[in-house]
Structures are given as C-alpha cells and as structure tokens.
Amino acid sequence: MPLRPVSALAVLVAATVILGAPMPTVTAAEGPTLLSGGALAFGPDDVLFIADNAGAKIVALELGDAVTGATTGTGDIEAIDRQIAARLGTDASEIRIHDLAISPTSRNTFISVSRGRGAGATPVLVRVDGTGGVEVVQLDEVTYTELSLPNAPTSDPSARRNPRASSVTDMAYVDGQLFIAGLSNEEFASKLRSVNYPFTTANAGTSVEIWHAAHGRYETHSPVYTFVPYELDGEQNLIAGYLCTPLVKFAVADLQPGAKTTGTTIAELGNRNRPIDMVVYEKGGQDYLLMSNTSRGVMKISTAGFETQPGLTEPVPGGGTAGVTFETVEGLAGVEQLDLLDDTRALVIARNDAGLADLTAVQLP
C-alpha cells in the first residue's frame, strides 16, 4: 500500500530488487520530483498516473482535494496553450502539451505540459474545471508513490528521436493493473508492461513484434504510440497504434515478463502518419474506436471486425490501406489529444487556424 507522509522532508524507502526491478519509492510532503512531463492515466480513487520519461519512472499521484476545481465538468477554452502560458508567465510558443486525462469522478480535465523546450523544460500539471478555469496543480503536498522502470533506453539528444523520450508512450489502468507502452534498451526494444497498483515491482516487460505492412517487414524497434484495452470474446486485449500506421491487437494473456510475443496486425491505415490518441465508445449498440493522427485526420473504426480479421502478412505499398476499414470524421481537424467526457461527448485539443490549441467538447460521431 502507498505509505503516508511522515515528515516534511523526503523519506526514501530503500529499494529492493526483485527480478531486476526496483521497489517503488515513496516521499512525503514536498511532493514528487519530475524531470519531464508525459502520458497520463487515471486509476482507482482518483489516483493519476503520470509518466516521467527523462526519469524513466511512473508517478502515482493521490490527488485528493486537487481533483475538483470550482465546479465539476470541463468548460471549453479557446487557445488553452495561451491560457496556460499566462498562468506560467511565458508565451504560448513555450508550452508543449503532452497528454490529457479526465477525472472519472469530477470530470475535470488534467493536462500534462512542459514550460520551455529542450533539456531545460519544466513539467507542469494543469487542471481545467467546469467553468473553464485553468489552475496549476500544486504537487508540493501531494502524497504519491513512484515506480522506476528497468531497462529504460539511454538518452541520446543527438538522435532524430531521442529514445529516452519514448520510455513511456501511453498508459491505461484496468482491474488493478497499469498497462504501459514504450521502449527499452534491449535488442527487441518495443515493450508492453503490466504492473500491479498499488505498486510492488516493475518487471522487464514483454518484447513485442509486429508485421508492418506499409514497410513489408517485421519490426521490433518501433514503439506503440497509443493503445486502449478492449475485450474480445471475453479476453482482455490491447488495441495498439503504430507509426505509418498498423493497428495491432495483443492478447493480455500473452504479455509475460521477459518473453517475446507477436501481435496480430488487423489493419494498415496508411503510411507517413503517426497515431496520437485513441478512445473506445459505444453508439447505437456498436463499439467504435476513435483515433487522432498527425496527418490522416480522426478515424472512426468499428470494432466489429477486430476478433475475426485475419492478421495481415503481405506488404501494403504506396500508402494503401488493408484489413478492418475506417472512415475519416469530417469536421474534426487538427485533433492532437482526446478523451471521453461522457457517454455522448469527447473532449479534444485541436489546433486552430492560428496554430493555437483549443480545448473543446464534441459529439461522438
């Protein structure tokens, strides 16, 4: 269980290594030290998980009173990056938005951002309430636990994509487990991990391989960029989006620590594109996957074929598509982040014509 703060000074619990994975450490009233902002996911009792890629760790924040602002819900905000910048005393060009997550109780929205660019950027957590009020969450008295990730990739700022920045690319909590996607320092670098919460240990994770139809080969180095847990025939799966843009399913039962598994590529959605975020929702008695992308708009994909679609095994050249089909949602342009606000609406962050980021509730298509 998470330990209670015992003083205003940090109390570090000595790390115990089991199967090469460190035990979580817990500190007290001054709050966690984050080296970088990253992916967010809500767990039980308004615990908010935040990934610190530079620190190669996951921090579980017990938000308590910080989970609710002036009112429940989330209000629309034009140019939210400008609003956040004003709170932090900087310009909107210095704000980078990493992720958003909506509290399952207050429906307030929490946004992981960085103030500044490069190695000197400062991670900040922001809350938006039902009035559209923007507040910086003060973490100096938040009780928390943290879990270091073993075999994290080494930082290489000179690389085209610093692998350390992909230590954690996405997270989701289901039934006592936090699922984590990202990279490791191993030969088969792409990893999916499952850790219990409250934290005990982090194992080495499962090395995952996919058939990348657009590239015409198997790949083990490209990370999962975004995923959602989804049950198929009563079994939990992770539906994962990759660069250029395979859609792949992994049976959770196959994600064994230290093992290697090959996912089933159920779609090729087009090259020269990176998926950003995805959610699953129900409408008219049918489940759909909604996925935002860097260059191919927002895709609406029926999940009806996920179970029966044969895995792709042949190349799909020239930017073509194959496997389960999708439609591009007209009117949802520039969407970078999304989460479910309620049963009928999603909350999105989308770039407007001026290049600023609007926070808006939209009807689920």
Secondary structure, 3 states (H helix, E strand, C coil): CCCCCCCCCCCCCCCCEECCEECCEEECCCCCCCCCCCCEEECHHHEEEEEECCCCEEEEEECHHHHCCCCCCCCCECCHHHHHHHHHCCCHHHEEEEEEEECCCCCCEEEEEEECCHHHCEEEEEEECCCCCEEECCCCCCEEEEEECCCCCCCCCCCCCCHHHHCCCEEEEECCEEEEEEECCCCCCEEEEEEECCCCCCCCCEEEEEEECCCCEEECCCCCCEEEEEEECCEEEEEEECCCCEEEEEEHHHCCCCCEEECEEEEECCCCCCEEEEEEEEECCEEEEEEEECCCCCEEEEHHHCCCCCCCCCCCCCCCCEECCCEECCCCCCEEEEEECCCCEEEEEEECCCCCEEEEEEECC
